[in-house]
């Protein structure tokens, strides 16, 4: 195990960002094989996204398998399939909400796009955190603003711009 990490299924509290704690729940141990130090990268990506959006509050990121995200997607969006990332805004003072990522979907998308899994993962965590901060991509103008915010977050993390070379749009979206 990595220093500072916890066994699967345990909560890993981390850095404070914008006035709130970013907590990572490692629900699927396969994340450690796919992404080096996934808890740390998730915290960094979420913190950078919250700073970009000027948002303050706590966030929980769940690193799950496809089955868990499929259940969430079915329950909250009536879609019987896993998706890459889901965001659940909390609407509670001091708590922005939750983000859930599906390991298999993230791996497949990264492979299909010719991207490093860690880069795709960081982008999706940032995408989910930006949803919690109020960003969306329902219309073209909103989508462009969100894509530019994601590109700035990725640059701050020292990772490539996910929207260069005609990247495909993300399938996940915020859940109200």
N, C-alpha and C positions, 0 to 999 in steps of 0.2 A: 504494500500500500504506500501511497505517496504521503509525505509529511503533511499534516493538517487535514487529510481526507478522512472520511468515515466509511464504515461498511455500507453496502447497498441498503436502501430503505431508510437510512438515517438522514437527518437534516444536518446540513453543513452551513453554518452561519459565516458570513464573510465580511467584506468591506462595506463601509457605510458610504452611501452616495446620495448627494442632494438631500440630506436630512433623513434618510431611511436606510434600513438594513436590506441587503440583498442576500436572500437565503436560497441555497440550492439543495434540492432534494434529489439524490441519485437513486432513482427507482429501478434502473436497469444497469447492472454492472458492465454491460457491453460497451457503454460509453467510453470507458477507460481504454479499451482496445481501439476504438475509432478515433478518439481525440486525446491528445496528450493533456493531462490535467484539466479535464472538462469543467470541474467546479470553478477553478480559478478563471478560466476563459469566459465562462458564463457570467461570473460576477463582473469581470472587466467590461464585457460587451454591454451588459445591462446598465452598468454605471455610466459608461460613455454615452449611451443612448439617452439616459435620463438627463445627463448634463447638456447634451445637444438640445433637448426639448425644454430645458429649464424646469423640469419637473422635480418635485420633492415628494418622497414617501417610500415606504417599504415595498419590496417586490419579492415574490417567491418564484423560482424557476424550477420546474420539475423535468428531469431528464428521464424520460420513460421509454418503453418499447412501443411498437406499433399497436399492439392489442390494447394497451391502456389509452392511447390517444384515439384509437378507433371508438372505444366506449365513450370517451368524452365528446368526440365529434358527433356520435349518434345521439347522445343525450341532449347536447346543447345546440346542435345545428341540424339534427335529423339527417345526417349523412353517415351511411354505414360503411365508412372506410377511414383509414388513418390519413392524416394530413401532416405536413411538415411541422407547423407551429400553430398553436392556438393561444389566444390571449383572453383573459377573463378579468375585465376591469372590476375593481372592488367597489368603488364609489364610497369608501369609508374614509374618514379623516385619518391621514397619516399612512394609509395603506392603499397603494395604487392597484394591486391585483396580482394575478398569477399568469405565468407563461408555461406552456407544456410543449415539449418537443418529442418527436417520434424518431427513435434511433434508425430503424430500417429505412424510413422514407428519407431522412437526411443523408444517409449513406448512399442510397440509390441516386438521389438528385445530384449529389456531388460528383459521383462517378459519371453520370450521364452528361453533366456539364463540363467535365474535365477539370474540376476544381478540387482543391485539397479539402477533405472533410472538415478540418478545423476552420478554414475560411468560411465555408458554407454555414457551419454551426454558429460561428460568431455573428454572421450576417442575420441568421434567423433569430437568435437571441435578441439582437438589437432591434430587429423588425417587431418582435413581440413586445419589447419594452416601449418602443415608440407608440404602438397601439395603446398601451396602458397610459401613456402620456397625452393621448388625445389625437394622434395622427391616424389617418385612414387612407384608403386608396379606392374609394367607391367611384369617384369621377376622375377624369384625366388630370385636372389641376391638382387635386389632392394627391394623386398618385405621383406626379412629378415632384411635388414638395417632399413627399415621404422618401422617394428615391434619392433625392439630393441629400436629405438628412442622413439616410443610411450610408451614402457614399462618404460623407464627412466623418461619421462614426468609424467606418472601416479605415479611413485614412488615419484617424487618431490612434487606432489599434495597430497600425502598421500592416494592414491587410489590404488585398486588392479590392478595387471598386467592383461590386457585384453586378453593376449595370453596364459595364463596358462590354463591347463585342456582342450587343444584342441579347443580353441575358433574358431568359423567359421570366414572366411575372410569377410571383409566389402564389401558391394555392391557398395557404392558410389565411385566416382573417380573424378580426376581433369577434368575440362572442359577447353579446350584451347581456 
